[in-house]
């Protein structure tokens, strides 16, 4: 098999070549590898996570209880590294992706990285094959990942390994937000907070139409997140789901915007649209109505949207948002 062949060809010692990840041994070097390979794409949260990984790696033997009691801690407890000369030069991380409402339990692959000078030697392929085998051994029914849209080599590899390309999404950000050029919402497109009795309609929209890959912000979309709406005045947090409804089809839900006010400074928005909503005014209506909300003003906003959605892109660009990443979501269903 490919993994066995390359492992044998590069194996020079007990701790060389393809190795199962051991946090107590590998965490610090994995952090350095991620930093080297992904620094251009990392946001503040990613940089903070790398710093935390480096700090934890300094604990040494104290990490053993962590790996015993939580094998998927920090998304790095499962997976593989590739070591040469006592150094981690490649990594693939695997962590549980929860239970998809129709596909069952699955896994998410992340941090697929090989140092530039070691690429084109089949190392990423070998790590991926073993990681897929591990996910299947752990009773996973599917495996998902996200990859930068301009990384043609990685996308080609994942396709060869049986991954299906699902959707492409873009992530945008802005500084302290003040709307400048928001179009007037069209009255014919009703926009309001989604009601409790409409949870099933939102589930159907997200999982079957708007985001069939069921990932947002590089994480699987949990069913609980679809239901969740809450606020904490003391912490300045708030979770809301706003919807745009079809006025000609019994109020059918055609789009949802998740508002996650993280603290007094930061807000994360996630936008889901039914591809059947072709009228640009319907798309603009949801975004224009919600961006006017008082509790979004003056905060730093991140938003994730479907890529190449011209009406949405126009609203964001005209109000000071800049695109920071475009990602392709891919998924492979595993055999029983």
N, C-alpha and C positions, 0 to 999 in steps of 0.2 A: 504494500500500500504506500501511497505517496508519503504519508507522515513517517512511516517506519523507515522508508528508504532514506529520506533526508536526515532523519535522526541518526541512523547508522553512519551516514557519510560524514556528519559533523560531530559525532560524539567522540570526545577526547578524554573524558574522565567522568567520575561519578556525578559531579555537579556541572556538567557541560551539556550543551545541546538543549533539546526539548525537556522541560521540567514542569511538573505541577507547581503552581504558585504556592509559596510559603511566605506568609506575611512577615514572620519574624526574620526571615532571610532577605526577602526581595523588596519590601515596601519602599524603602528609601530610594533604591535604584529605579523602581517603577515610577516613582514620583519624578525623578530626574529625566527619565525617558519621556514621560508624558509632557513635561515642560519643554523639552527639546523639540518634540515632534508637533505639538499643538499650540505653542505659545501664541502664534498669530491668530488663532481662533478662540482663545480662552477669554471669557469675560471675568468680571471681578469674582464671581462665585467660583469659577474654575480655578483661578489663581489662589483663592482662599483654600480650596480643597487640597491643592498641591502642597501648600504650606502646612496644612494639618497632617497630611501624609508624612511629610518630612519630620514633623515634630513627633508623631507616633513612632516612626522608625527608630528614633533615638531611645525609645523605651527598652529596646532589645528583648531579653527573655520575658519581660512583662507582657509581650504581645501573645505569648502562648495561650494564656486563658482566653484572650480575645478570639483567637482562631478556633479554640475548642468550643466556646459557647455561641459563637456567631460566625459561621463559616462564610457568610457573604458580607461581612462588615465592610463598609465603604466601597462596595462593588468590586472588591479585589480578592476576596477570600477564595473564590473559585476561578479556574482558568489556568493559563499556561504562560510561562516565560521561556525565552530562549537565551541561554547563557553561553558566552564565549570569553575565554581568558578570565573567568571569575566575575564577569560583568553581565548584567542584564542588557541585552541589545534588542530584545523584542518582547512584546506582551499582548495577550488577549485576555480580557476580563469577562467573566460571566456572572450575572446575578439574576435572581428570580424576578420574573416579570408579572407575577400575580396570575389571576385567572381571567382569561378573556371570556365574556359571557357566552360565546358560542363555540370557541375553539378549545377551551379548557386551559390548563396551566401551561405556562411557557417561561422562556428566559429571554433576557436582553444581553446582547454582546456589546461591549464598549472597549475603548482604549486599544483598538487594534493598531499597534505601532511597531515599527522596526527602524532602527537608526539608519539614516540615509546611506552610509557607507556599506551596509549589509543587505541592502535591498536587491531585488531581482535574483535571489538565490533560492526562492521557494520557501523561505522561513515563515512568512505570513500565512501561506497556504497550509503548511504543516500544522501550525498552531490552530488555525481555524478548523481543520479536519478533526483534530483531537478535541477541540472545544465543542463542536457539534456532537461528537460521540458522547462526551460527558453530559451534555444537556439531555440526550436521549436516555442515557443510563439513569438520570435523575427524574425520569418519567415526564419530561417536557413534551408537549404536543406541538410546539412551535418555537421558533427563535427569531427575534427581530433585531435590527440594527439601523443606525443612521450613519450616513457617510456624506462628506462634503460633495456638493453637486459637481464640482470641477475636478474631482479625483477619479478620472476615467479608469485608471488602472485598478483601483480598489473595486469600483463598480463592476468592472469586467470579471474580476476574481470572484466576487460574490455571486454573480450570475452563473459562472461556471460551477459553483458549489450548490446551485439549485435555489438561490434566493430569487424571489419575485419582486420587481420594482413596483411599489404601490403609489405613493404620492410624493410630491416635492413641496417643501415648506420653506418659508423665509422668516427670519427673525430680525426685528427692527428695534431700535432704541432711540430715545430722545432725552435731552436734559430736563430741567425743571419745566414741566409742560404748561404752556399757555396757548390755547387754540387761536389760530390766526385766520385761516381761510376754511372754515367748515361750511359745507353746503347746507342749505336749509332742508331739514328732513321732510320727505314727501309724505303728506297726510294719508295717502292711499296705502302706505305700507305701515301697518300697526307695529310699534316697537314698545315692549314693556318687559318687566321682570317675569321670568318664567315661574309659573305656579306649581305647587306641590303635585297636583294631579297631572302635570305634563312631563313628569320624569321619564316615563316610558317613551314618550315622543322624542325627548332629547336623546335617550339611549339609542333609539332607532336612527336618528339623524347622524349622530357621531359615528357609531360603529358600522353602520350600513351604507352611509352616503358621504358624509363630510370627511371622515378620517378613518377609513377602513383599516388602516394599519394600527390604529389604536395607540398611538404614541404622541405625546405632546411634551415639548421642552426636554427631549431626549429620555423621557420616562413613560412607561406604560400608563395609559389612562385607566385608573381604577374605577369600578362601578360606584364606589362610595363618593368619589370626586364629582360624579355627575349629579348625585343627590345633594351634595353638601352646599349649604348657604348659611353663613353665620357671621357674627361680628363681635369684636371685643373693643369697646370704646377706650379702655385704659391703654391697651397696646396699639391702638390706632389701626387695627386689622379689620378686614371686611372681605367677605366672599359673596359675590352676586352672580347670577346667570341672567343675562338679558337676551330676549329673543325677538326676531322679526318674523311675522306671520303672514301667510298668504290670504289676502282679503277675499279671494274668489274661490277658495277651497276649504271652507269651514274652519279657517284659522290654522291651517296646517303649518307646523313649525318648519321654517326654511333656513334659519340661521341662528346661531347662539354666540354670544360673546361672554366669556368668563372674565370676571373682574376679581383679581386677587390682590387686595391692598395688603402688602406684606408688613409695612410699618409706616411711620409718619413720613417716610421719604420715598419708598419704592412701591411701584405697582406693576403687576404682571398681568397682561391680557392675552387671552387665547381665543382666536376667532375660527368658527366653524361655519361653513356655508354648504348647503345642498347644491351640488352642481346644476340641478334643475332651475335654480334661481338665476336666470339669465338677464333679467332687467337690472342694469347697473344702478338704477335708483333704489331698488330694494337693498342692494348691498351697501350703498352709501348711507341709507337711512339708519341702519343699525349702528354703524360706526359713528356717524355724525351725532346721533342722539346720545350715545353713551359718552363720547369724548367731551360733551358739554357738562357732564355731571360735576357738581361742585367738589366732591371728595377726590377727584382726579387732578384738580388744578394745583400747580406748583410742585407736583411730585415727579420723580424720574419714572418714566414708563418704558417697559419692554412689551412688545407684542409679537405673537407668532401667528402667521397667516399662511394660506395657500400661496404658493409662488405664482408669479405672473398673473395676478388678479388685478387688471388695470384699474378698475374703479377704486379698489381699496388702496392700491399703490399711490394713486393720484392724491387721495385724501391724506395719506401719511406723509408723502414728500412735501406737500404744500403746507404741512403743519410742523415741519422741522424734524421729522423722523429720518433716520438713516438706516439702510440695510446693512446688517453685520454678518449674516450667514445665510446660505441657502443649502438645505440638506435634503437628501433623497432617503426616503424610508423604504426599507426592504424587509421581507419576511420569508422564512422557509418553514414549511410544515414538516414535522418529523414523523417518521413511520412508527406505528405501534410496536 
